[in-house]
Amino acid sequence: MFLLLGVPAVEMVTVYLASAALLAARLVAANTAPSAPFVNHCSSWGVSAGEADVCLRGLDLDGDQVEATVTGLPAGGLLSHRSQVYETHNYSPKAAAAIKVSDALTTRQNCLLWANPSAPTSASAGCGPLAAGGHCRVTYTVKDQNGKAGGAAGVVTLLDTANPWLGTDFSSGADGWTVVGNTAGAPAATSAPLWEASSRGLLSYYVHAKDAVIAGQAQGQQPQREGSSPPCDATTGCSDTQQWYFVAPPRFLGFQGMHYGGEISFSLMSSAGDFAQSNLNDGGRQDLVVLECATCATNTGIRLVVRMANGVAGNADAYRTFDGKPKAFRVPLTESAWLKDPKSTLELWQPPTQCEMFEVLSNLSAVRVLGDHTKWHESVSLDDFRLVAAPCTQQVPLSCDATRFKRDGTTETATDQSCLSSARRADGTSCAQHVVMRITGH
């Protein structure tokens, strides 16, 4: 310490200590909480079980060491700690004790071993593309070396590189699917679709339903939306005001954020009905697929739809038209393909922001596929419904150039950890850290 001419040493020491205390206080105050990013971990699932390293590294922009704690185990396969010899020297044997809920991982990369289920496509108990338990996944929380805990738990979805989807093929029944809007006087009432154990065109073992309600009104009573042609005419009457949908079961709900950037795919076919343009509901501008999140937007809810464009010559995406013939649909799970319900007849339907799209997929409360396409009676069948994750080489939806603030006040680029989300709200601000997501795999 150097003394300034004319300043007493005691006062100088006091100033120095005060400055040191202030600096320390600022450093403590600047300590940000770590976050637990969502992760798609891709590995090759064979006929026999295989092992893959899964690292729960977390994200701490202060550069602090992060400890991860496992809070939920997959419904199939096996998670285990890595052996000391494998952790240190990369030698076999790899596996140590099995992972239990509340186990902490304190190595530099917080890695564990994942042994894939031997039959990942089984529809029996367990987890995998067709399993009753849905995707195989691990949930975890993080805290930094100063004991500061992160917020929401992160989710690691363990995907088969060859089959990165969650689906149903109706091979043994309706698989929990229902139909809504097909009960007279009770639009919210659900019923079971019929199951067909035979093949027809693209469809093989599928579910179907037919109109039980023809709900038309006078044109003056009919709700209008932008882009819709008048729903009533002298020949075919009015559009159905109560339209029925196939409704996905609970395993397709909740956190499905791992599918952002991928697609929804399914097949439709009509065995009866008039699909002429003049007979289509809403002038051919029906809502083909509906995604709902009841808890989004501070529990006010968000509803997203894919709007059809029947009759739009040469400009409509392939998934926006349907003439009743067997057809495979592939709808992108990116914001540009969807419209957000403005909850007002005075406002236009606009595409959601990337934040809103990812938030809805991360908190799904309903997934529906339209069955009621025409103004009169029709029978419509559904098969091979899938939520398909983005390719395992694709980053979704993050940017990998995050500036991290170190404890000494300097900065560095966070190239060795997951990065901040590149998603943006309508006002240009970043999404919350809970939408940080990255892809790992071999």
N, C-alpha and C positions, 0 to 999 in steps of 0.2 A: 504494500500500500504506500502511495506517495502522499506527503503532506503539502498542502498549498500554503504559500507564504502568507502569514498573518491570520491563519485559521487555526484555532486551538485543536490539538490532537484529539481531545475527548469529543468535540463536536464533529470532527471528521469521521471518527469511528461510528458515531451515532448516525450520521448521514449514510455511511456505507452500509451499516446494518439495516437501516430503514429501506435503502434501495434494494438490498439483497432480499429482504422480506417481501417487498413489493413485487420483485421479479419472480420469486418463488410462488407468491399468490397468483400471479398472472399465469404461470405455467400450470398450476393446479387447476385454475379456472378454465384454462384452454383445453383441458383433457376432455376429448369428445368420447362419447360412448361408442363401442364397436358395434357392428351389425353382423347379422347372420344371413348372407346372401342365399337366394334360391339357386339351386344347382341342378342341371340335367347331367347325370353321369352316365355315359354311354359305354357299354362293353358288349362283347360278343357272347351271347348265351348259346351254348352247345347243348347236345343231348345229355351229356354228363355235366356235373357241376364244375365250374371253374372259379378262380379267385381273381379279384381285382382290388387294387388299392383305391380307397376313397378317402379324400382328405377334406376335413371340415375346417378350412383355414380361417374363415371369418374375414372381416375387413375392419381395420383400424387405421384411420388416417393420421394418427399421431405416431405411428410406427411401433406401438407397444406390442409386446408378445401377447397373443390371444389364446385363452384356454377354451376348449369346446366341451359341452356336456350333452350327451345323447339323451333326448327326452322321449323318443318314440322309435320302435323297431319295425322293420318290414314284416308283413304277414307271411312271408316265405323266405327261403334261403337262410343264410347264417352270417351274422356280423361277429367278428372277433378282433381282439387286440392283436397287434403285430408283435411277434417274438423279438427279444432283445437282439438276437443274432441277425435277424432280418432287418430290424430297425437300424442297426449299427453298420452291418457289413453287407446287407442285401443277400444273405445266404439263407437257404432252407434249413430247418422248417420255418415256414412263414407265420403260421397261426399260433397264438397263445390262447388265453382264456376267452370264452365267449363274452360279447358285449351285453351288458344289462342296462336297463333304463336307469338313468342318473349316473352312469359311469362317465368320468371326466377323462379327456384326452389332453395331455400336457406336453407332448413332443412338439418340435418346431412347426411341423406341418399338420399336426392333429390327425394323423392318418390311421385308418383301420382297414381291415380286410373284409371284403364282401364276397361270399360264396353264392353264386347264382342258383336259383331253384333248378332242379334237373329237368323239369317239364314246365317251362314258363308260359306255354300257351294253353295249359290245362284250364278248364272252366270250373274245376273243383275249388276247394278251399285253398288259400294261399294268395299269391299276388302275381301279376303279369298281365299281358294284353287282354286276355279273355277271362281272367280269374275273378271270382266273386269279390275279392278284396281290392280290386282295382290295381293301380300301379304299385310296384314295390317302392317304398320310400322310407327315408330316415328323417326324423326331425331333431333339431339341435338348437341350443342356445350358446352364447359366447359371453365372456367377460375378459377385460384386459388385465395386465399385470398389476394394476393398482386396485383391482377389485370392482371396477366399474362395469356393470352388466349392460348388455345390449338390450334392445327392445323385443320385438316379436321374434318368435322362433323361426329359424330357417328350415327349408325343406329340400332334401336331396332326393330327386327322383331317379331311380335306378332303371335305366332303359336298355332294352335289347337293341343294339344298333340296327339289326335287320328288321325289327318290328317295333318301332318307337311309337306305338299307338295304344289307345284304350278303346275297346270296341265290343260289339255284340253281333253274332252271326245268326242268332235265333235257331241254332242247330237242335236245341232240345226244348224249346218253348218260348214264351213271350219275354222271358228274362227280366221281368219286373216293369216292362214298359206299360203305359196306360194311354188312354185317350181322354182329352178334356175338350169341353165345348160342344159335345154331341148329345146332350140331354135336354129335352124340352123344358124351357123355363128355368134352367139351372146351368148357366154357362161355366161355372167353376166346378161342377160335378165331374168326376172321373169315372171311366169304365174301362174294362179290359178289352184289348183288341183280340181278334181271332188269330189263331196260329195255324199256318198251313205247312204241313210236312210234305211238300212236293216242290218241283222245280218248274219255273215258267220264265223263259227268256233269261235275263240277267239274274233273276231272283231264284234262290234255292233255299227252301225252309225260311219262311218270312212271316210277318204279321200284317194284318189288313183290317180295315174298318170301312163302313159305308155310312152315308148321311142318314141320321135319324131325325134331323131338324132342318127344315128349309125356312130360314128366318129372313124374309124380305120385307122391306118397308117402302113407303112412298118415297120418291126421290127427294122431296123436301125434308124428310126426316133422316135421310141417309148422311152419315158423317163423311166429310170430304177431306182429302189429303192432297197436298201438292203433287202434281205428276199423275194423278188418277183421272181417267176419263169418266164421264157421268156413268154411274153404275146401273141406271135403269133405262130400259128401252121397251118399246111396245111388244117386241117379239119374245125376248128372254126374261123380261121383268127386272127385278132389283137384285143387287148383290146380297148374299147372306150377311146379316149383321152379326150373327153368332156363327163363327167359323171354328171348326174342330182341328186339333193338332195331336200328333203323337208326342208323348211326354217321356223324356229319358228318366231312368231310375236313379236313386241316390248316388250310386257309385260314379256317376258322371258329374256330380255336383261338388261343391266345396272348392278346394284348391285344385285348379287345372291350369295354372299359369305356365306349366312346362310346355303347353301346346301353342303358346304364342309364336307367331311366325310360321306355324304349320297350317293345318286345314281341318275342316269338318268334311267327311265324305260319307255318302250313303247312296242307296238306290231306291228309286220310286217307280211305280207302275200303276196304271189304272186298268181294271178289268171291265169297268162299265162307266159311262158318262160321256157327255158332249163337251169336248175341250176346244170348240170353236172360239175364236177371239171374242166374239160378241157375247159368249156365254160365260166368260171368266169373271170371277169375283174381282171387284175393285178395278175393273177395266184392264185386267192382266197385271196389275201392280200389287200383287199380294205380298205379304210378309212370309217368305219361304222358311226362314229359320229365325228363332227368337232366343236370345240369351238374356237372362235377368240376374241382377245382383240386388237383393233386398237391402243389404247393409252398406252398399256403396254410397258415395256422396253424403256422408254423415247420416246414414240410415234413411235417407229420403229415397234411395234406390235409383238404379240406372237400368234402362231397357234398351238393348241393341237389336236391330233387325237387319236381315238381308232382304232388300226389296227386289221383287221380280220385275222383268221388263219384257213381258210377252208382247209381241207385235212391234218391237223396235227393230227395224230392219238393219242388219249389218253392224249395229253398235252395241248390242247387248252381250255381256259375258255369257259363256255357255251355261253357267249354273243359274242364270236368271230367267231361263225359259223352260216350259214343260208343256207337252202336248198330250200327255197321258200314256205315251209309249214307254216301254222300259228304258230307263236312263240312269246313268251313274253321275252323281253330282260331286263336285269338289269345290268347296267354298273356302277361300283363304281366311286364316285367322289373323288378319292384319286390319288396322283401323280403316284403311281406304275402301274396303269392301262392305262396310257396315254403316248404318245410320243410327243416330241416337234419338230416342223419343224425347222431344222438347217439353212434353207434358202440357202443351198449350196449343190450341188450334190456330193461334195467331202467329206462331213461330214456325220456321222451316226446319225440317229434319236435316241435320248436318252430320258428317262423319265424326265419330268420337276422337278425342286426342289419344295419343299413344298411351298416356298414363291411364285414361279411362278404359281403354281396351284391355290393358294388362290387369287393371284392378278388377274388372268384371270377371275375367278368366280366373282370377285368383280367389274369387268369392262367389262362385255360381250358385244361385238358388233355383234356377229353372233353365232347362234346355228343351226346346220344342221344334218339331218339324211339321209343316203344314200338310194336312190331308184334304181339306175342303177347298178345292180350287175352282169349282164351278158354281153357278147360281142354282143349279138343280141337283138331282141325286147323282152321286158317283161313288164308286168303290176304289180305294187307293191302298196300295201295299208298300211296305217299307222293309228294307233288308240292308245288312252289312253297314251298320252305322259305326263310324269311328271318329274319335278325336285323335288327330295325328300330330305328333311333335315335329318341330322343325328338324332338318337334318342335323346329325350329331356334330357336324363341323361348323355349324352356324352359331354366331354369338347372338343371344336374344335377351333383352334388347339393350345392350350396354355399349359403352365406349371404353376402350382400354388405355386411355391416357388420363389418368387421375392424378392430380397433384396432392401429395401427402405431406403434412406438416410434421416435422420431427421435433423431438423434445428440446433440442438445442436451438430451435428457432429457424433452422434452415429447412429447405423443401427438397423433395425428390419425386421422381415419377414412380407411381405404384405399379411397377411392371411384374412384380412377383406375387401380387395378390389380385383378387377380384377388383373390378373397377367400378367407378360410380356410374349410375344409370345415365344413358344418353336420352332417355325418354323426356319429353317436354309437355307441359300443360299448354293450354291455349294462350296463357299470358307469358309464355316463354320460360317459366321457372322449371326447375328439375322436379321429377317425381320424388316421392319420399323414398328413403333407403330400402323400404321393404320390397321395392320392385327391382332392386339390383339382382341381376341373374347372370349366370355364366354356364358355359358348357365345358365339361371335362371328359376324358375318355382315352381309350387306347386304339 
